[in-house]
Amino acid sequence: MTDLRSDTVTQPTEAMREAMLTAKLGDDVYGEDPTVNELEALAASTLGKEAGLFAPSGTQSNLLALLTHCGRGDEYLVGNNAHTYRYEGGGAAVLGGIQPQPITMNLSGELDLEELCASIKPDDFHFARSRLLCLENTHGGSVLSAHFCNQVRDLCNKFDLSLHLDGARLFNAAVAQKKHPKVLAEAFDTVSICLSKGLGAPVGSVLIGPREFINQARRWRKVVGGGMRQAGMLAGAGIYALQNHVERLSVDHKNAQTVCAVLERKFGTDSARCATNMIHLDLSEKIYASLSKTMSALGVKVGRPRWVFHLDVSSLDVERICGAIDSF
């Protein structure tokens, strides 16, 4: 089956498995796993920051950022459809006593700046303390504009807020804009990148930021149970992904565009929207359910009307997907 449910379904390539098998190991909780140390340094250097921290998941990596930036009774401002607000189990509130303040968010991941400014709390003990603003790049595959990021950075400076980026698919954004990842990370104090989405590693994310911040986040990682021992086998996959799987993301973007064009030809120009490696379908529930059944019968697995392309979707798979749509 060709699986379009997410880019998290990828399997490690043979070369990545070899990198995992030959990785040098140590005890990472003691800071002695050389491969984890190498991954953290590589990720930090790639984004132009001082230090990195390897975590088992993007959810935990974002949580570590929130716990380190904020204390109990603080709040973070975040898009009302952002991953850190809607899809991470409310961890900041549950585990950190950190209040989320949702802000209206458009399809491109940009927040309403007027609403954002109005939502920042004054220094008054009646209110939670506004401490942090979180953005997401990409959001649903859409890339944040540099202009918006600079506007938000200026706003954070004005109101003395820290700025965190959920950059789970930051490399998709960098490839789409033909910019170095460190350019996209420059405006942010801290960034979380995911290795197990488009980059194809089986596990892991890296939180990146100032060295002292990462030292504090390392303690929180232990508190929430994220300390791993001989984690170099996983880190080896992450190193391989960063060194070999970034530029090829353009293939996923092209494949998404190819399939999107077929969907538009079949169902109309308003039926599908392509954003980097994702297609968002706008069909009636009845038609989409029927289409999903047809796709499944022809060997293509889909879930919700968001199709995601990744390194396990080949050119032959794309031809099969297009054929399935045409046959519907």
N, C-alpha and C positions, 0 to 999 in steps of 0.2 A: 504493500500500500504506500502511495505517496501521501505524506501527512502534512497538511497545510494548517493545522490547528495553531501552531506556534513555532517559533524558531528555537524553542527550548527542547525540541524532540530529537535534535541531531545526535548522531552517534560519532564517537571519536574516530578519526581517520587512522589508517594503519600507521602512518608516520607519527601521529599524536600518541598512539598507544605505545610506540617504541620510545618516545620521549618520556612517557610516564614510567615505563619499565626500567629505564636506565637512569632515572633521576637520583641524585645523591640525597640521602635522607639524614635527618636528625630530629631532635625533639623541639618542635616549634614553640611550645609553651615556654621553654627556656630560651627561645630565640636562636636555637642551634640548628635549624633545618636550612642548609645552604640554598636549596632550591626555592623554598618559600621566600627567603631573604632576597634572592635574585629576582623573583617575580615582583615583590613589593618595590624594589628599587627600579626595575624596568617600568612598571606602571607609573610610578611617580615621575620618573624622567620623561616618559612619553607625554605626560600632561603638564610638565613644567612646574611640578610641585616638589616639596622637600621629601616627603615620606609617604609610604603606603602601608595598608594593613589588610592582609588576606582574610576573608570571611567566607563561611560556607554558602551564603546566599545573598542576593541583592536586598531582600527584606531585612536581613540582619545588618548588612552594611549601612543601609539607610537608618536603621534603628540606632546603630552605634553613633552615627553622626548626630542624630537628634538628642540622644542622651548626653553627648559631650557638649553640644552647643547650648543646651537648655537644662534648667533645673526644675524641680517641682514647683508648680504654680506659674511657670513660664508658658508662652504659647509660640507656636510656629504658624506662619501664614502660608497657605498652600492652595493650589487650584482645586476646585470642587470635583474634578474628575481625575486628579493626579493619583498616581500609583501609591505614593506615600500616605495619601488620605483615605482612599477607597479600598485598596487591595492588599494592605499589610496588617490586617487584623486589629487595627487600632493600637498597635504596640506602644507607641509613644505615650498615649493616655493610660493604657493598662499598666505598663511597666515603669513609666517615667513620670507620671503625673503631669504630663505636658499636654496642654490644651491645643487642639487644632482649630485654626480660624480659616474656614474655607472661603475662597474668593472665586468669583465667576471666571471661567476659563473657556477660551474658544477652541475650535478644532485644531488650531496650530500650537496649542499649549501656552498661548500668551494670556496673561491675566489682565483684567480691567484695572488700569492704573489708578483711576479715580476711586474706585471701590477699595483698592488696595490701600491707598493713602488714608482713606476714611476709616479703615479697619485697624490701623495701627493704634495701639492704646496709649493714652497719655500716662505720665508717671503719677499714678493715683492708686492707692491700695485697694480700691474697689474693683480693679481690673486685673486680669492676668497680665504678666509682663511680656510685651512683644520682644522676642529675642532673635527670631530666625525666619527667613523667607526661603521656601523650597520651590525650585523649578524642575522641569523634566524635559530631557532632550535625548531622543525624539519622544514626542507624545503621539501615540497612535501612528507612528511612522513619520509624523510631520516634524520638520526641523525648525527650531527656534531661530529667529533672525538675530543677527549681531546687533542691530539697532535696538531691539527690545532688551536684549541682555545688558547692553550699556545703560539704557534708561533705568533698568532695575538696579544695577550696580550703583548708579548715582543716588537713587532713592534710598538704598540701604546705607550708603555713607551718610546721607542727610539725617536718617532716623536711628543711626547707630545699630543697625541690624546686621547679623551675619547672613551669608548667602550660600546655600547648599544646592548642588545639582544632582538629581537622580539621573545619572548619565548611563543608564542600563544599555541604551543603544547609541551612545555618543559617537561611536566609530561609524555607524551608518550615517549620522549627520555630517561627520567630517568628510566621508567619501562623497556624499551627495553634493556638498558645497565645495569640494576640492580644496579643503583647508586642512592644515595640520591639527590634530586633536588638541594640542596645547593652546591653539588660538581660541578654540571653542570653550576651553576650560578657564581661560585667563580671568574672566570677570568673577569667578566663584572662589570662595574661601575653601570649600571642600567639594569633592566630587566622588560619586560612587559609580564604578563601571562594572558591568556584568560580563563574565567570560563565557557563560553557558547559554547565551542567546545566539545572536548572529555569528559570534566568533567560534562557536562549536565545541567549546570545552565541556566536559560532563558536569562539572561542579565549580562554583565559586564566583566571588566578586571581590573587588579591591576598593577600599576607602582610601582616598588620597587627599592630602592637605599638609599644613605646617607640621613640622616634626613634633613639637610639644603637644599639639592637638592629637596627633596620632598616638603618642604615648598615653594620653588620657583615654583615648578610645580603646586602646589595647586592654586596659583594665576592665572597661565595660564589656568587651568581648568575652573576657573570662567570666564576668558576672552572669551574662545571659547564656553561658554554656557553649560559646563558639570557639574555645581553645581546642585546637587539634594537635596531635602529637606528630607522627611521621607523615606530615601533610605534603611532603615534597612530591609525591606521586601525582597529587592533584595539581600542585603548583606547576609541575612540569608541563601539564596539558595547557595551563594558562599561558606560560611562556611561549609555547609553540603557537598558540592561537594568536598572541600579540605579534609574533614575528612572521606569521605566514597567512593569517586569515583575514587581515584587515582590508587590503586592496581588493580582494576577491568579492567583497560585499557589493561592488558595482554589478556583479553578475546577478545577484539576487534582485537588485533594483531593476535591472533590465528585464529579468524574467517576470517580475510583477507588472511592469509596463506592458509587456507582450500579452499577458493574460487579461489585463484590464481592458486593452483595446478590443479583444474578442468579446468580453462581457458587454462592453458598450455597443458593439455592433449587433449583438444578439438581443439585448434588453433595452437599449437606448442610452444616450450619453449621460443621463442622470442616474444610471443604475449602479455605477461603481466609481470609486475615487481611489486613485493610487497615491501612496505616500511612502517613499523609499522602498522598503521591502514588504509593504503591506497593501492589501486591497480591502477597502470597506465597501460592502455591497448594500444597496438600498432597494430591496425587493420586498414584496408582500410576504408575510409569513408562509402563506400557502405555496407560493411559487418557490420560495427559498427551500422549504422542506422538500418539495418535489425535486428541485435541482440537487440538493444534498444527497437524496436517495439515488439519483442517476449517477452522480459522481462516485458514490460508494460502490455501486455495482460495477463501475469501470476502474476501480482500484485507486480512488482518490478520497482520502479521509478529510472531511471538513467538520468544523464545529459551528460556533457562532459565525455570523456573516462578516468575519474578518479573516482573510486568508493571508498567511505569512509565508514568505519564501526564504529559503535558507540553503546551506551548502549541500544538503541531502536531496535537493530538488534539481535534477539534471535537465539538460536540454531535451532529452527524450521524454522526461516527465512533463515538461512544459507542453510538448506536442500532444501528449496524451490528455492533459488537462484541457487544452484548447479543443481537442476533438470531442471530449465529453461535453463541453459547453455547446459546441456546434450541433451535437446529436440530440440535445435536449428539446 
